[in-house]
Amino acid sequence: MKTVYEANLAVDAYIVRDLLVRAGIPAQVTGEHLQSGVGELPMSQVRVVVHPDHADEARQIIAEFEETRTSG
């Protein structure tokens, strides 16, 4: 699996995961359970991962999403 997105909050990772799934790209969120250990563990980010065959397409979809999100 390839990481295509990292977030500080699990909710952001799940938004991206759902965006990819709606586009037909199977995606998973990893690391969300480590957030409860913040302060005890080094800062860990929640990741969205996809099969390597889908990584480029997923990154493009995420880039377009982030562009529309920041341009409001």
Number of C-alpha atoms within 10 A of each C-alpha: 13 15 19 22 20 19 17 14 13 19 12 15 24 20 12 25 25 16 17 22 14 10 12 11 18 15 24 19 19 17 15 18 9 15 17 9 11 10 8 9 10 9 11 15 18 23 25 26 22 23 15 13 11 18 18 13 15 28 16 12 16 18 13 10 13 13 11 10 9 7 6 6
